Amino acid sequence: MGGNNKSQQEGKDCVQGSISLRSVEWNCLGQGIETYRTGSGEYALYIITKGRGSITAGGIEYEAAEGNVLAVFPETDVKAAGNAQDLFYYIRLCSCGAQVAECAREAGFFEDAPYHLVNGMAELIKTVRSMLESEDDGYVECLEQSCRITKIWIDLIEDHRYSKGQLPHAAGNDRLKKMQEIAAYMKEHMEQDLKVERIAKKYGMNRSSLTRQFRSAIGCPPQQYLLQVRLDRAKELLRDTEYTIGEVAARVGYRDALAFSHIFKEKCSMGPREYRKSCIKK
């Protein structure tokens, strides 16, 4: 991801639809400087993906750190600067249309407070990658790009609402119960080939919403939770039974004993055999 990576939308004029993609670019700066000016009706999101730098927008300098997003409002000069100690990676995502100003407000971006931390960074990056991988600029692809930029704004709005606790109390309780139910399901069926997409579909959700709500309710993403309950159960089986490593792996959802052993060692600082021996010594 050195230099920069631009989408095929770069250079196209803003259209007056609800939300449309103007351009998307993934930049990497060392000691360099990148300048930009948003056009009429154009909003730029600077999504910081790695490293540290600074972004100056409208004459105000912001310290840019990984996991943060800066919204730049229309007709504003922007300067992004790297530093000598660390490479600075960021996405510049520009959109326009009749609903973008309202989206910015709903996502908590205001001209006097345009910069904040975002929890769902992985989902934003995933969507941006889809944008950058697009090569065709035909009618259907333009519609797909509009859907992607709309999804990014929706993710930012939902992220802001959860971070500020703006859900109604009853709705929040319902969501908490639902996430606890999903957590229990994952724990009960850990030996199965569980996929987040399938679990989301089973509970009438999409992957993005499930990941965000699960993290908010349980404290970690569903993939991390599933890994932890599998490792905890594996430790119990290694300590309290005489199952082979392959049998333990199968009972916690791994068909490949070598893959299980590798993950176990990576997360527990020792392999499953070493863990079993350490338990016998105690």
Secondary structure, DSSP 8 states (H G I E B T S, - for coil): --SEEE-TTTT-----SSSEEEEEEEEEESS-EEEEE--TTEEEEEEEEESEEEEEETTEEEEEETTEEEEE-SS-EEEEE--SSS-EEEEEEEEESTTHHHHHHHTT-BTTB-EEE-S-HHHHHHHHHHHHH----SHHHHHHHHHHHHHHHHHHHHHHHHHTT-S-HHHHHHHHHHHHHHHHHHHHTTTS---HHHHHHHTT--HHHHHHHHHHHHSS-HHHHHHHHHHHHHHHHHHH----HHHHHHHTT-S-HHHHHHHHHHHHSS-HHHHHHHHHH-
